[in-house]
Amino acid sequence: MNYKLFIPGPVNVSEKTLRAMAQLLVGHRSPEFIALYRSLTPQLQALFYTRDPVYLSTSSSWGVMEGSLRNVVKKKVLCCMNGGFSDKWFEVARNCGLAAGALQFDWGQPIDPVALRAELATGAYDALTLIHNETSCGCMSDLLGLMAVLRDFPDVISIVDTISSCTALPIRKDELGIDVMITGSQKALAMPPGLSIFAVSQRARDRAATIANRGYYFDFLEFQRNHEGGMTPATPVISLFFALKSKLEDIAAEGLPNRYARHARLNQTVRAWGLAKGFKLFPKEGYGAVTLNCFANTLNVDVAAWNEILKTKHGLVIDGGYGKLKGKTFRISNMGDETDETIAALLKALDAALAELPRLA
């Protein structure tokens, strides 16, 4: 298999990043690893705009998303839901045996701050889950407005998934008041999957200290104890630490403002192409993601056949729709290391493959 990924994660990984992973391993309790770990911390804090500790977990981000629930929910968690992954977070909470409420919106509709305030005002909740950029439907909720609501409910610990938005636009954790901010290696960071990166506030750690049976692998207090020594609680995927160091070098060289501008520009390029073709954006107008575009299949294209042509003749793939939207939408990623040139090549291939397809009846 040799084709480029324009799906919403995992995304393409540069040769430089892959070479960094090929370094000889070091012991995870060695002075060399401790020096590596400590060199990453200030750079990660800068990406998160935080003074809080930033931890590194060898897991899918779902591990930390579940672990965060086990660390902070004592009474009941409110799950903000507007797509496949936020819906799943609600199920994860219930599978953990936790009391959970659903603030449910149609897929593609942003989380409404007014509705959030009304639900939190019941006093039933002490934690909240929110996916900033719901990749299943390409909808990015108003994080600034939602976190402004949370400030009026100081007993509610916020857990925010920024997996497909962190490093593509500024998310100022401390300024917004996010308690647990989670991202992953495989999306906007453009690394292989397997590393979850998350920052945790003092009050979230204080809450964790009051909760029994929170486990070990994702225990915030274990992460903090090890973080203070420049280590992780368990043996980490050391090769991805090398990759992260390399990627942080790339981000510093480009500069965050340039990185944000590049993502916005490429996103608009793809969006303009889709709209010009006659497709419509699936999420509510004004709430489209900056790292991908989710288009409604308004032209009734055979998306699976389109993708097969893209793969076999052009060496790339897009996403044919997630879950109940499969075939009804398609998603095109612009996150990570993509450039004006790679996006231009993608759009040329999309046009060529589209021209070969008959419309479905």
Secondary structure, DSSP 8 states (H G I E B T S, - for coil): ---EE-SSSS----HHHHHHHTS----TTSHHHHHHHHHHHHHHHHHHT-SS-EEEEES-HHHHHHHHHHHH-SS-EEEEESSHHHHHHHHHHHHTT--EEEEE--TT----HHHHHHHHTTS--SEEEEESEETTTTEE--HHHHHHHHTT-TT-EEEEE-TTTBTTB---HHHHT-SEEEEETTTTT---S-EEEEEE-HHHHHHHTT-S---STT-HHHHHHHHHTT--SS---HHHHHHHHHHHHHHHHH-HHHHHHHHHHHHHHHHHHHHHHT-EESS-TT-B-SSEEEEE-TT-B-HHHHHHHHHHHHSEE-B---GGGBTTEEEEE--SS--HHHHHHHHHHHHHHHHT--B--
